[in-house]
Amino acid sequence: MAEISIFDGSGKVVLTDNSSRGQVGIQHLSSGVYFVSVKYQNGTTATSRFIKK
């Protein structure tokens, strides 16, 4: 993976990670709705919503 970004419900970037591990720590995020966007090395992007309790 090339880049992982997490956005809060208002669209603000709260986390960006460029590692190739494919994992990011979200323990520091407050409870709420977030979106994760993964931009792959081939240029495609996948976005998904998740809820942190």
Long-range contacts (C-beta under 8 A, 24 or more apart in sequence): 1-38, 1-39, 1-40, 1-41, 2-39, 2-40, 2-41, 3-38, 3-39, 4-36, 4-37, 4-38, 4-39, 5-36, 5-37, 5-39, 6-34, 6-35, 6-36, 6-37, 7-34, 7-35, 7-36, 7-37, 8-32, 8-33, 8-34, 9-33, 9-34, 26-52
